[in-house]
Amino acid sequence: MRLDNERPSENIEDQRGAGGGFGFPGGGGYRIPMGGGGRGMSLSTIVVLIVVYFVAKAVFGVDLLDMLNGGGGNIDYPRTQSEQPGQSPVTNRASRSANVTGDAGKEFVARVLGSTERVWGEAFQQMGRHYDEPKLVLFTGFVQSACGMAQSATGPFYCPSDSKVYIDLSFYQDLKDKLGAPGDFAQAYVIAHEVGHHVQNLLGIADKVNRARMQSSKVEGNALSVRMELQADCYAGVWAKRADDSRHILEQGDVEEALNAAAQIGDDRLQRRSQGYVVPESFTHGTSDQRVHWFKKGLGSGDIQACDTFNAAQL
């Protein structure tokens, strides 16, 4: 993936180290099947740890999280064999994945977000509208958004109440190791999908869907959620098409990375992986085939109108 010619976005809020690793219950986003069968910490243990953390910081000026994480609040993943010192993860084609540590990970997401700002800014201008750029919040462990408290296990998500995309960059390691979806363009697809939800919010689609869900049964509401998510996948494809047409960002293998990522996070595949069987009525994001289909539809056309999942007879 070529991002050299993309201007890094200035709409990055780096809250890494300000959160923590205690973990709070959350929902939505990209769900990662958890293995090991461990029950984790009890609520009382979590409360005690939080109290200790704030007392240490207030009284002694010691940031325990910073100490545990080596001073930076980030998880340091080892370099791949192909990634040599001095090479930028943004342009290192050999590694096929962006390094998710420190400033390198921040630089990568800033350039991807900058690309989405350029593409959607032009698209909205063509529609005679103004594109209000979203913020992207980097966090570790857990984060407080206008939509409530969320933890890293929730995965990346978009909050319409504050127009912000939230992501713990450790998700990219999970995307590679737990879901089998490595690659820098797979990582970019994740951001583009969440920005797609921002586009839905600006176009008024999100409000209409939320109102309809409030008047629907749970099964009907899930079906509407699926159409919402598939449209965001399609919008991610539209971004990729337009960004490549204007700045030639795609390299050999990039499209396959995104298609693989879309397939790996389909509801059917995630449910089989986590519980061994599939419950279609509970789907909220769409099957692997559906997610691949709608991303390809956006990628092939570059046309926003082609992403009308709500009037599609077949998904």
Secondary structure, 3 states (H helix, E strand, C coil): CCCCCCCCCCCEEECCCCCCCCCCCCCCCCCCCCCCCCCCCCHHHHHHHHHHHHHHHHHHCCCHHHHHCCCCCCCCCCCCCCCCCCCCCCCCCCCCCCCCCHHHHHHHHHHHHHHHHHHHHHHHHHCCCCCCCCEEEECCCEEEECCEEEEHHHCCEEECCCCEEEECCHHHHHHHHCCCCCCHHHHHHHHHHHHHHHHHHHCCHHHHHHHHHHCCCHHHHHHHHHHHHHHHHHHHHHHHHHHHHHHCCCCCCHHHHHHHHHHHCCHHHHHHHHHCCCCHHHCCCCCHHHHHHHHHHHHHHCCHHHHCHHHCCCC
